[in-house]
């Protein structure tokens, strides 16, 4: 079976995380979330983490060269040999070019870019209602997927909190950054016949079924 190299694309809050976790269950591939890697580096107080923190506090994108270095190093790990699922990278044309160069140099290529689309109003509502447990990062939403006990995680009982970058003013800024820097990746990948579109306003199960069907078709085309 050929490797499966996937990129999840779309605005913050469109459902990329939900679909990424389901794809991990489907294909047993490493799920590489740029935001999680950045937050871990900040939490660990690494030199890179200190640089990331300054940008995160403003709600700005981390400079391309820092993110490219972090992600390409991760893609060299053995568990990425059969493929990967990228979420949050690339986020700009220079990052996409860097990934393309990195893959070509290793005789590899991106299989598909899965664009999960949702309107800004829906995205803002989803993100503002998102809460994460402070112990393990389990995610809930007070509007769509609330915990059984308000303010506490169902799985480990720890307190639920809103991430700093999920505050309404930060969400507005993140959406502006997405439209300015990341949305140009849509025509970029369309021109390369890699983009596949999915309606993120539908239920997570419907989106997942559509993605599974799309990937099955791609795999079948590979064999023909």
MODELLER restraints for C-alpha pairs under 7 A, 6 or more apart:
rsr = mdl.restraints
at = mdl.atoms
rsr.add(forms.Gaussian(group=physical.xy_distance, feature=features.Distance(at['CA:3:A'], at['CA:82:A']), mean=4.55, stdev=0.5))
rsr.add(forms.Gaussian(group=physical.xy_distance, feature=features.Distance(at['CA:3:A'], at['CA:83:A']), mean=4.94, stdev=0.5))
rsr.add(forms.Gaussian(group=physical.xy_distance, feature=features.Distance(at['CA:4:A'], at['CA:82:A']), mean=6.54, stdev=0.5))
rsr.add(forms.Gaussian(group=physical.xy_distance, feature=features.Distance(at['CA:4:A'], at['CA:83:A']), mean=4.57, stdev=0.5))
rsr.add(forms.Gaussian(group=physical.xy_distance, feature=features.Distance(at['CA:4:A'], at['CA:84:A']), mean=6.58, stdev=0.5))
rsr.add(forms.Gaussian(group=physical.xy_distance, feature=features.Distance(at['CA:4:A'], at['CA:111:A']), mean=5.91, stdev=0.5))
rsr.add(forms.Gaussian(group=physical.xy_distance, feature=features.Distance(at['CA:5:A'], at['CA:83:A']), mean=4.66, stdev=0.5))
rsr.add(forms.Gaussian(group=physical.xy_distance, feature=features.Distance(at['CA:5:A'], at['CA:84:A']), mean=5.02, stdev=0.5))
rsr.add(forms.Gaussian(group=physical.xy_distance, feature=features.Distance(at['CA:5:A'], at['CA:85:A']), mean=6.28, stdev=0.5))
rsr.add(forms.Gaussian(group=physical.xy_distance, feature=features.Distance(at['CA:5:A'], at['CA:110:A']), mean=5.08, stdev=0.5))
rsr.add(forms.Gaussian(group=physical.xy_distance, feature=features.Distance(at['CA:5:A'], at['CA:111:A']), mean=5.01, stdev=0.5))
rsr.add(forms.Gaussian(group=physical.xy_distance, feature=features.Distance(at['CA:5:A'], at['CA:112:A']), mean=6.93, stdev=0.5))
rsr.add(forms.Gaussian(group=physical.xy_distance, feature=features.Distance(at['CA:6:A'], at['CA:84:A']), mean=6.12, stdev=0.5))
rsr.add(forms.Gaussian(group=physical.xy_distance, feature=features.Distance(at['CA:6:A'], at['CA:85:A']), mean=4.78, stdev=0.5))
rsr.add(forms.Gaussian(group=physical.xy_distance, feature=features.Distance(at['CA:6:A'], at['CA:86:A']), mean=6.18, stdev=0.5))
rsr.add(forms.Gaussian(group=physical.xy_distance, feature=features.Distance(at['CA:6:A'], at['CA:110:A']), mean=6.33, stdev=0.5))
rsr.add(forms.Gaussian(group=physical.xy_distance, feature=features.Distance(at['CA:6:A'], at['CA:111:A']), mean=5.85, stdev=0.5))
rsr.add(forms.Gaussian(group=physical.xy_distance, feature=features.Distance(at['CA:6:A'], at['CA:112:A']), mean=5.32, stdev=0.5))
rsr.add(forms.Gaussian(group=physical.xy_distance, feature=features.Distance(at['CA:6:A'], at['CA:113:A']), mean=5.92, stdev=0.5))
rsr.add(forms.Gaussian(group=physical.xy_distance, feature=features.Distance(at['CA:7:A'], at['CA:85:A']), mean=5.79, stdev=0.5))
rsr.add(forms.Gaussian(group=physical.xy_distance, feature=features.Distance(at['CA:7:A'], at['CA:86:A']), mean=4.73, stdev=0.5))
rsr.add(forms.Gaussian(group=physical.xy_distance, feature=features.Distance(at['CA:7:A'], at['CA:87:A']), mean=6.26, stdev=0.5))
rsr.add(forms.Gaussian(group=physical.xy_distance, feature=features.Distance(at['CA:7:A'], at['CA:112:A']), mean=6.53, stdev=0.5))
rsr.add(forms.Gaussian(group=physical.xy_distance, feature=features.Distance(at['CA:7:A'], at['CA:113:A']), mean=4.68, stdev=0.5))
rsr.add(forms.Gaussian(group=physical.xy_distance, feature=features.Distance(at['CA:7:A'], at['CA:114:A']), mean=6.04, stdev=0.5))
rsr.add(forms.Gaussian(group=physical.xy_distance, feature=features.Distance(at['CA:8:A'], at['CA:16:A']), mean=6.24, stdev=0.5))
rsr.add(forms.Gaussian(group=physical.xy_distance, feature=features.Distance(at['CA:8:A'], at['CA:86:A']), mean=6.01, stdev=0.5))
rsr.add(forms.Gaussian(group=physical.xy_distance, feature=features.Distance(at['CA:8:A'], at['CA:87:A']), mean=5.10, stdev=0.5))
rsr.add(forms.Gaussian(group=physical.xy_distance, feature=features.Distance(at['CA:8:A'], at['CA:113:A']), mean=6.01, stdev=0.5))
rsr.add(forms.Gaussian(group=physical.xy_distance, feature=features.Distance(at['CA:8:A'], at['CA:114:A']), mean=4.93, stdev=0.5))
rsr.add(forms.Gaussian(group=physical.xy_distance, feature=features.Distance(at['CA:8:A'], at['CA:115:A']), mean=6.16, stdev=0.5))
rsr.add(forms.Gaussian(group=physical.xy_distance, feature=features.Distance(at['CA:9:A'], at['CA:113:A']), mean=6.71, stdev=0.5))
rsr.add(forms.Gaussian(group=physical.xy_distance, feature=features.Distance(at['CA:9:A'], at['CA:114:A']), mean=5.81, stdev=0.5))
rsr.add(forms.Gaussian(group=physical.xy_distance, feature=features.Distance(at['CA:9:A'], at['CA:115:A']), mean=4.56, stdev=0.5))
rsr.add(forms.Gaussian(group=physical.xy_distance, feature=features.Distance(at['CA:9:A'], at['CA:116:A']), mean=6.22, stdev=0.5))
rsr.add(forms.Gaussian(group=physical.xy_distance, feature=features.Distance(at['CA:10:A'], at['CA:115:A']), mean=5.39, stdev=0.5))
rsr.add(forms.Gaussian(group=physical.xy_distance, feature=features.Distance(at['CA:10:A'], at['CA:116:A']), mean=5.07, stdev=0.5))
rsr.add(forms.Gaussian(group=physical.xy_distance, feature=features.Distance(at['CA:10:A'], at['CA:117:A']), mean=5.73, stdev=0.5))
rsr.add(forms.Gaussian(group=physical.xy_distance, feature=features.Distance(at['CA:11:A'], at['CA:175:A']), mean=6.82, stdev=0.5))
rsr.add(forms.Gaussian(group=physical.xy_distance, feature=features.Distance(at['CA:11:A'], at['CA:178:A']), mean=6.29, stdev=0.5))
rsr.add(forms.Gaussian(group=physical.xy_distance, feature=features.Distance(at['CA:12:A'], at['CA:123:A']), mean=6.81, stdev=0.5))
rsr.add(forms.Gaussian(group=physical.xy_distance, feature=features.Distance(at['CA:13:A'], at['CA:123:A']), mean=5.04, stdev=0.5))
rsr.add(forms.Gaussian(group=physical.xy_distance, feature=features.Distance(at['CA:13:A'], at['CA:126:A']), mean=6.03, stdev=0.5))
rsr.add(forms.Gaussian(group=physical.xy_distance, feature=features.Distance(at['CA:13:A'], at['CA:127:A']), mean=5.52, stdev=0.5))
rsr.add(forms.Gaussian(group=physical.xy_distance, feature=features.Distance(at['CA:14:A'], at['CA:116:A']), mean=6.18, stdev=0.5))
rsr.add(forms.Gaussian(group=physical.xy_distance, feature=features.Distance(at['CA:14:A'], at['CA:117:A']), mean=6.26, stdev=0.5))
rsr.add(forms.Gaussian(group=physical.xy_distance, feature=features.Distance(at['CA:14:A'], at['CA:118:A']), mean=5.56, stdev=0.5))
rsr.add(forms.Gaussian(group=physical.xy_distance, feature=features.Distance(at['CA:14:A'], at['CA:123:A']), mean=5.98, stdev=0.5))
rsr.add(forms.Gaussian(group=physical.xy_distance, feature=features.Distance(at['CA:14:A'], at['CA:200:A']), mean=5.65, stdev=0.5))
rsr.add(forms.Gaussian(group=physical.xy_distance, feature=features.Distance(at['CA:15:A'], at['CA:200:A']), mean=6.43, stdev=0.5))
rsr.add(forms.Gaussian(group=physical.xy_distance, feature=features.Distance(at['CA:16:A'], at['CA:116:A']), mean=6.84, stdev=0.5))
rsr.add(forms.Gaussian(group=physical.xy_distance, feature=features.Distance(at['CA:19:A'], at['CA:208:A']), mean=6.28, stdev=0.5))
rsr.add(forms.Gaussian(group=physical.xy_distance, feature=features.Distance(at['CA:20:A'], at['CA:31:A']), mean=6.70, stdev=0.5))
rsr.add(forms.Gaussian(group=physical.xy_distance, feature=features.Distance(at['CA:24:A'], at['CA:30:A']), mean=6.87, stdev=0.5))
rsr.add(forms.Gaussian(group=physical.xy_distance, feature=features.Distance(at['CA:24:A'], at['CA:31:A']), mean=6.55, stdev=0.5))
rsr.add(forms.Gaussian(group=physical.xy_distance, feature=features.Distance(at['CA:29:A'], at['CA:83:A']), mean=6.23, stdev=0.5))
rsr.add(forms.Gaussian(group=physical.xy_distance, feature=features.Distance(at['CA:29:A'], at['CA:84:A']), mean=5.27, stdev=0.5))
rsr.add(forms.Gaussian(group=physical.xy_distance, feature=features.Distance(at['CA:29:A'], at['CA:85:A']), mean=6.70, stdev=0.5))
rsr.add(forms.Gaussian(group=physical.xy_distance, feature=features.Distance(at['CA:30:A'], at['CA:79:A']), mean=6.76, stdev=0.5))
rsr.add(forms.Gaussian(group=physical.xy_distance, feature=features.Distance(at['CA:30:A'], at['CA:80:A']), mean=6.55, stdev=0.5))
rsr.add(forms.Gaussian(group=physical.xy_distance, feature=features.Distance(at['CA:30:A'], at['CA:84:A']), mean=5.18, stdev=0.5))
rsr.add(forms.Gaussian(group=physical.xy_distance, feature=features.Distance(at['CA:30:A'], at['CA:85:A']), mean=6.21, stdev=0.5))
rsr.add(forms.Gaussian(group=physical.xy_distance, feature=features.Distance(at['CA:31:A'], at['CA:84:A']), mean=6.28, stdev=0.5))
rsr.add(forms.Gaussian(group=physical.xy_distance, feature=features.Distance(at['CA:31:A'], at['CA:85:A']), mean=4.84, stdev=0.5))
rsr.add(forms.Gaussian(group=physical.xy_distance, feature=features.Distance(at['CA:31:A'], at['CA:86:A']), mean=6.29, stdev=0.5))
rsr.add(forms.Gaussian(group=physical.xy_distance, feature=features.Distance(at['CA:32:A'], at['CA:85:A']), mean=5.98, stdev=0.5))
rsr.add(forms.Gaussian(group=physical.xy_distance, feature=features.Distance(at['CA:32:A'], at['CA:86:A']), mean=5.02, stdev=0.5))
rsr.add(forms.Gaussian(group=physical.xy_distance, feature=features.Distance(at['CA:32:A'], at['CA:87:A']), mean=6.12, stdev=0.5))
rsr.add(forms.Gaussian(group=physical.xy_distance, feature=features.Distance(at['CA:33:A'], at['CA:86:A']), mean=6.22, stdev=0.5))
rsr.add(forms.Gaussian(group=physical.xy_distance, feature=features.Distance(at['CA:33:A'], at['CA:87:A']), mean=4.77, stdev=0.5))
rsr.add(forms.Gaussian(group=physical.xy_distance, feature=features.Distance(at['CA:33:A'], at['CA:88:A']), mean=6.01, stdev=0.5))
rsr.add(forms.Gaussian(group=physical.xy_distance, feature=features.Distance(at['CA:34:A'], at['CA:87:A']), mean=6.31, stdev=0.5))
rsr.add(forms.Gaussian(group=physical.xy_distance, feature=features.Distance(at['CA:34:A'], at['CA:88:A']), mean=5.12, stdev=0.5))
rsr.add(forms.Gaussian(group=physical.xy_distance, feature=features.Distance(at['CA:34:A'], at['CA:89:A']), mean=6.35, stdev=0.5))
rsr.add(forms.Gaussian(group=physical.xy_distance, feature=features.Distance(at['CA:35:A'], at['CA:88:A']), mean=6.66, stdev=0.5))
rsr.add(forms.Gaussian(group=physical.xy_distance, feature=features.Distance(at['CA:38:A'], at['CA:49:A']), mean=6.61, stdev=0.5))
rsr.add(forms.Gaussian(group=physical.xy_distance, feature=features.Distance(at['CA:38:A'], at['CA:52:A']), mean=6.60, stdev=0.5))
rsr.add(forms.Gaussian(group=physical.xy_distance, feature=features.Distance(at['CA:41:A'], at['CA:48:A']), mean=6.66, stdev=0.5))
rsr.add(forms.Gaussian(group=physical.xy_distance, feature=features.Distance(at['CA:41:A'], at['CA:49:A']), mean=4.29, stdev=0.5))
rsr.add(forms.Gaussian(group=physical.xy_distance, feature=features.Distance(at['CA:42:A'], at['CA:49:A']), mean=3.90, stdev=0.5))
rsr.add(forms.Gaussian(group=physical.xy_distance, feature=features.Distance(at['CA:42:A'], at['CA:50:A']), mean=5.95, stdev=0.5))
rsr.add(forms.Gaussian(group=physical.xy_distance, feature=features.Distance(at['CA:42:A'], at['CA:52:A']), mean=6.71, stdev=0.5))
rsr.add(forms.Gaussian(group=physical.xy_distance, feature=features.Distance(at['CA:42:A'], at['CA:53:A']), mean=6.03, stdev=0.5))
rsr.add(forms.Gaussian(group=physical.xy_distance, feature=features.Distance(at['CA:52:A'], at['CA:62:A']), mean=6.21, stdev=0.5))
rsr.add(forms.Gaussian(group=physical.xy_distance, feature=features.Distance(at['CA:55:A'], at['CA:61:A']), mean=6.52, stdev=0.5))
rsr.add(forms.Gaussian(group=physical.xy_distance, feature=features.Distance(at['CA:55:A'], at['CA:62:A']), mean=5.84, stdev=0.5))
rsr.add(forms.Gaussian(group=physical.xy_distance, feature=features.Distance(at['CA:59:A'], at['CA:165:A']), mean=6.65, stdev=0.5))
rsr.add(forms.Gaussian(group=physical.xy_distance, feature=features.Distance(at['CA:59:A'], at['CA:170:A']), mean=6.02, stdev=0.5))
rsr.add(forms.Gaussian(group=physical.xy_distance, feature=features.Distance(at['CA:59:A'], at['CA:173:A']), mean=6.69, stdev=0.5))
rsr.add(forms.Gaussian(group=physical.xy_distance, feature=features.Distance(at['CA:59:A'], at['CA:174:A']), mean=6.44, stdev=0.5))
rsr.add(forms.Gaussian(group=physical.xy_distance, feature=features.Distance(at['CA:64:A'], at['CA:95:A']), mean=6.12, stdev=0.5))
rsr.add(forms.Gaussian(group=physical.xy_distance, feature=features.Distance(at['CA:68:A'], at['CA:95:A']), mean=6.41, stdev=0.5))
rsr.add(forms.Gaussian(group=physical.xy_distance, feature=features.Distance(at['CA:90:A'], at['CA:96:A']), mean=5.20, stdev=0.5))
rsr.add(forms.Gaussian(group=physical.xy_distance, feature=features.Distance(at['CA:91:A'], at['CA:181:A']), mean=6.74, stdev=0.5))
rsr.add(forms.Gaussian(group=physical.xy_distance, feature=features.Distance(at['CA:91:A'], at['CA:182:A']), mean=4.84, stdev=0.5))
rsr.add(forms.Gaussian(group=physical.xy_distance, feature=features.Distance(at['CA:92:A'], at['CA:181:A']), mean=5.35, stdev=0.5))
rsr.add(forms.Gaussian(group=physical.xy_distance, feature=features.Distance(at['CA:92:A'], at['CA:182:A']), mean=5.01, stdev=0.5))
rsr.add(forms.Gaussian(group=physical.xy_distance, feature=features.Distance(at['CA:92:A'], at['CA:185:A']), mean=6.61, stdev=0.5))
rsr.add(forms.Gaussian(group=physical.xy_distance, feature=features.Distance(at['CA:93:A'], at['CA:185:A']), mean=6.23, stdev=0.5))
rsr.add(forms.Gaussian(group=physical.xy_distance, feature=features.Distance(at['CA:103:A'], at['CA:109:A']), mean=5.51, stdev=0.5))
rsr.add(forms.Gaussian(group=physical.xy_distance, feature=features.Distance(at['CA:112:A'], at['CA:194:A']), mean=4.90, stdev=0.5))
rsr.add(forms.Gaussian(group=physical.xy_distance, feature=features.Distance(at['CA:112:A'], at['CA:195:A']), mean=6.18, stdev=0.5))
rsr.add(forms.Gaussian(group=physical.xy_distance, feature=features.Distance(at['CA:113:A'], at['CA:194:A']), mean=5.63, stdev=0.5))
rsr.add(forms.Gaussian(group=physical.xy_distance, feature=features.Distance(at['CA:113:A'], at['CA:195:A']), mean=4.78, stdev=0.5))
rsr.add(forms.Gaussian(group=physical.xy_distance, feature=features.Distance(at['CA:113:A'], at['CA:196:A']), mean=6.08, stdev=0.5))
rsr.add(forms.Gaussian(group=physical.xy_distance, feature=features.Distance(at['CA:114:A'], at['CA:195:A']), mean=6.19, stdev=0.5))
rsr.add(forms.Gaussian(group=physical.xy_distance, feature=features.Distance(at['CA:114:A'], at['CA:196:A']), mean=5.12, stdev=0.5))
rsr.add(forms.Gaussian(group=physical.xy_distance, feature=features.Distance(at['CA:114:A'], at['CA:197:A']), mean=6.20, stdev=0.5))
rsr.add(forms.Gaussian(group=physical.xy_distance, feature=features.Distance(at['CA:115:A'], at['CA:195:A']), mean=6.79, stdev=0.5))
rsr.add(forms.Gaussian(group=physical.xy_distance, feature=features.Distance(at['CA:115:A'], at['CA:196:A']), mean=5.92, stdev=0.5))
rsr.add(forms.Gaussian(group=physical.xy_distance, feature=features.Distance(at['CA:115:A'], at['CA:197:A']), mean=4.82, stdev=0.5))
rsr.add(forms.Gaussian(group=physical.xy_distance, feature=features.Distance(at['CA:115:A'], at['CA:198:A']), mean=5.97, stdev=0.5))
rsr.add(forms.Gaussian(group=physical.xy_distance, feature=features.Distance(at['CA:116:A'], at['CA:197:A']), mean=6.20, stdev=0.5))
rsr.add(forms.Gaussian(group=physical.xy_distance, feature=features.Distance(at['CA:116:A'], at['CA:198:A']), mean=4.84, stdev=0.5))
rsr.add(forms.Gaussian(group=physical.xy_distance, feature=features.Distance(at['CA:116:A'], at['CA:199:A']), mean=5.95, stdev=0.5))
rsr.add(forms.Gaussian(group=physical.xy_distance, feature=features.Distance(at['CA:116:A'], at['CA:200:A']), mean=5.17, stdev=0.5))
rsr.add(forms.Gaussian(group=physical.xy_distance, feature=features.Distance(at['CA:117:A'], at['CA:198:A']), mean=6.19, stdev=0.5))
rsr.add(forms.Gaussian(group=physical.xy_distance, feature=features.Distance(at['CA:117:A'], at['CA:199:A']), mean=5.37, stdev=0.5))
rsr.add(forms.Gaussian(group=physical.xy_distance, feature=features.Distance(at['CA:117:A'], at['CA:200:A']), mean=5.00, stdev=0.5))
rsr.add(forms.Gaussian(group=physical.xy_distance, feature=features.Distance(at['CA:118:A'], at['CA:199:A']), mean=6.74, stdev=0.5))
rsr.add(forms.Gaussian(group=physical.xy_distance, feature=features.Distance(at['CA:118:A'], at['CA:200:A']), mean=5.13, stdev=0.5))
rsr.add(forms.Gaussian(group=physical.xy_distance, feature=features.Distance(at['CA:118:A'], at['CA:201:A']), mean=5.71, stdev=0.5))
rsr.add(forms.Gaussian(group=physical.xy_distance, feature=features.Distance(at['CA:124:A'], at['CA:171:A']), mean=6.48, stdev=0.5))
rsr.add(forms.Gaussian(group=physical.xy_distance, feature=features.Distance(at['CA:127:A'], at['CA:166:A']), mean=5.81, stdev=0.5))
rsr.add(forms.Gaussian(group=physical.xy_distance, feature=features.Distance(at['CA:128:A'], at['CA:166:A']), mean=5.80, stdev=0.5))
rsr.add(forms.Gaussian(group=physical.xy_distance, feature=features.Distance(at['CA:128:A'], at['CA:167:A']), mean=6.23, stdev=0.5))
rsr.add(forms.Gaussian(group=physical.xy_distance, feature=features.Distance(at['CA:128:A'], at['CA:168:A']), mean=6.16, stdev=0.5))
rsr.add(forms.Gaussian(group=physical.xy_distance, feature=features.Distance(at['CA:129:A'], at['CA:141:A']), mean=5.07, stdev=0.5))
rsr.add(forms.Gaussian(group=physical.xy_distance, feature=features.Distance(at['CA:129:A'], at['CA:142:A']), mean=5.13, stdev=0.5))
rsr.add(forms.Gaussian(group=physical.xy_distance, feature=features.Distance(at['CA:129:A'], at['CA:143:A']), mean=6.02, stdev=0.5))
rsr.add(forms.Gaussian(group=physical.xy_distance, feature=features.Distance(at['CA:130:A'], at['CA:139:A']), mean=6.95, stdev=0.5))
rsr.add(forms.Gaussian(group=physical.xy_distance, feature=features.Distance(at['CA:130:A'], at['CA:140:A']), mean=5.76, stdev=0.5))
rsr.add(forms.Gaussian(group=physical.xy_distance, feature=features.Distance(at['CA:130:A'], at['CA:141:A']), mean=4.36, stdev=0.5))
rsr.add(forms.Gaussian(group=physical.xy_distance, feature=features.Distance(at['CA:130:A'], at['CA:142:A']), mean=6.54, stdev=0.5))
rsr.add(forms.Gaussian(group=physical.xy_distance, feature=features.Distance(at['CA:130:A'], at['CA:162:A']), mean=6.53, stdev=0.5))
rsr.add(forms.Gaussian(group=physical.xy_distance, feature=features.Distance(at['CA:131:A'], at['CA:139:A']), mean=5.81, stdev=0.5))
rsr.add(forms.Gaussian(group=physical.xy_distance, feature=features.Distance(at['CA:131:A'], at['CA:140:A']), mean=5.21, stdev=0.5))
rsr.add(forms.Gaussian(group=physical.xy_distance, feature=features.Distance(at['CA:131:A'], at['CA:141:A']), mean=5.86, stdev=0.5))
rsr.add(forms.Gaussian(group=physical.xy_distance, feature=features.Distance(at['CA:131:A'], at['CA:160:A']), mean=5.76, stdev=0.5))
rsr.add(forms.Gaussian(group=physical.xy_distance, feature=features.Distance(at['CA:131:A'], at['CA:161:A']), mean=5.27, stdev=0.5))
rsr.add(forms.Gaussian(group=physical.xy_distance, feature=features.Distance(at['CA:131:A'], at['CA:162:A']), mean=4.81, stdev=0.5))
rsr.add(forms.Gaussian(group=physical.xy_distance, feature=features.Distance(at['CA:132:A'], at['CA:138:A']), mean=5.43, stdev=0.5))
rsr.add(forms.Gaussian(group=physical.xy_distance, feature=features.Distance(at['CA:132:A'], at['CA:139:A']), mean=4.54, stdev=0.5))
rsr.add(forms.Gaussian(group=physical.xy_distance, feature=features.Distance(at['CA:132:A'], at['CA:140:A']), mean=6.28, stdev=0.5))
rsr.add(forms.Gaussian(group=physical.xy_distance, feature=features.Distance(at['CA:132:A'], at['CA:160:A']), mean=5.24, stdev=0.5))
rsr.add(forms.Gaussian(group=physical.xy_distance, feature=features.Distance(at['CA:132:A'], at['CA:161:A']), mean=5.46, stdev=0.5))
rsr.add(forms.Gaussian(group=physical.xy_distance, feature=features.Distance(at['CA:132:A'], at['CA:162:A']), mean=6.32, stdev=0.5))
rsr.add(forms.Gaussian(group=physical.xy_distance, feature=features.Distance(at['CA:133:A'], at['CA:139:A']), mean=6.69, stdev=0.5))
rsr.add(forms.Gaussian(group=physical.xy_distance, feature=features.Distance(at['CA:133:A'], at['CA:153:A']), mean=5.79, stdev=0.5))
rsr.add(forms.Gaussian(group=physical.xy_distance, feature=features.Distance(at['CA:133:A'], at['CA:158:A']), mean=5.90, stdev=0.5))
rsr.add(forms.Gaussian(group=physical.xy_distance, feature=features.Distance(at['CA:133:A'], at['CA:159:A']), mean=5.60, stdev=0.5))
rsr.add(forms.Gaussian(group=physical.xy_distance, feature=features.Distance(at['CA:133:A'], at['CA:160:A']), mean=4.24, stdev=0.5))
rsr.add(forms.Gaussian(group=physical.xy_distance, feature=features.Distance(at['CA:133:A'], at['CA:161:A']), mean=6.23, stdev=0.5))
rsr.add(forms.Gaussian(group=physical.xy_distance, feature=features.Distance(at['CA:134:A'], at['CA:158:A']), mean=6.26, stdev=0.5))
rsr.add(forms.Gaussian(group=physical.xy_distance, feature=features.Distance(at['CA:134:A'], at['CA:159:A']), mean=5.92, stdev=0.5))
rsr.add(forms.Gaussian(group=physical.xy_distance, feature=features.Distance(at['CA:134:A'], at['CA:160:A']), mean=6.08, stdev=0.5))
rsr.add(forms.Gaussian(group=physical.xy_distance, feature=features.Distance(at['CA:134:A'], at['CA:161:A']), mean=6.70, stdev=0.5))
rsr.add(forms.Gaussian(group=physical.xy_distance, feature=features.Distance(at['CA:135:A'], at['CA:158:A']), mean=6.03, stdev=0.5))
rsr.add(forms.Gaussian(group=physical.xy_distance, feature=features.Distance(at['CA:140:A'], at['CA:146:A']), mean=5.68, stdev=0.5))
rsr.add(forms.Gaussian(group=physical.xy_distance, feature=features.Distance(at['CA:140:A'], at['CA:147:A']), mean=6.53, stdev=0.5))
rsr.add(forms.Gaussian(group=physical.xy_distance, feature=features.Distance(at['CA:147:A'], at['CA:153:A']), mean=6.30, stdev=0.5))
rsr.add(forms.Gaussian(group=physical.xy_distance, feature=features.Distance(at['CA:147:A'], at['CA:154:A']), mean=5.98, stdev=0.5))
rsr.add(forms.Gaussian(group=physical.xy_distance, feature=features.Distance(at['CA:148:A'], at['CA:154:A']), mean=6.43, stdev=0.5))
rsr.add(forms.Gaussian(group=physical.xy_distance, feature=features.Distance(at['CA:151:A'], at['CA:159:A']), mean=6.00, stdev=0.5))
rsr.add(forms.Gaussian(group=physical.xy_distance, feature=features.Distance(at['CA:151:A'], at['CA:160:A']), mean=5.12, stdev=0.5))
rsr.add(forms.Gaussian(group=physical.xy_distance, feature=features.Distance(at['CA:152:A'], at['CA:158:A']), mean=5.59, stdev=0.5))
rsr.add(forms.Gaussian(group=physical.xy_distance, feature=features.Distance(at['CA:152:A'], at['CA:159:A']), mean=4.70, stdev=0.5))
rsr.add(forms.Gaussian(group=physical.xy_distance, feature=features.Distance(at['CA:152:A'], at['CA:160:A']), mean=5.23, stdev=0.5))
rsr.add(forms.Gaussian(group=physical.xy_distance, feature=features.Distance(at['CA:153:A'], at['CA:159:A']), mean=6.33, stdev=0.5))
rsr.add(forms.Gaussian(group=physical.xy_distance, feature=features.Distance(at['CA:153:A'], at['CA:160:A']), mean=6.23, stdev=0.5))
rsr.add(forms.Gaussian(group=physical.xy_distance, feature=features.Distance(at['CA:165:A'], at['CA:171:A']), mean=6.69, stdev=0.5))
rsr.add(forms.Gaussian(group=physical.xy_distance, feature=features.Distance(at['CA:189:A'], at['CA:195:A']), mean=5.40, stdev=0.5))
rsr.add(forms.Gaussian(group=physical.xy_distance, feature=features.Distance(at['CA:198:A'], at['CA:207:A']), mean=6.55, stdev=0.5))
rsr.add(forms.Gaussian(group=physical.xy_distance, feature=features.Distance(at['CA:199:A'], at['CA:207:A']), mean=6.80, stdev=0.5))
rsr.add(forms.Gaussian(group=physical.xy_distance, feature=features.Distance(at['CA:200:A'], at['CA:207:A']), mean=6.72, stdev=0.5))
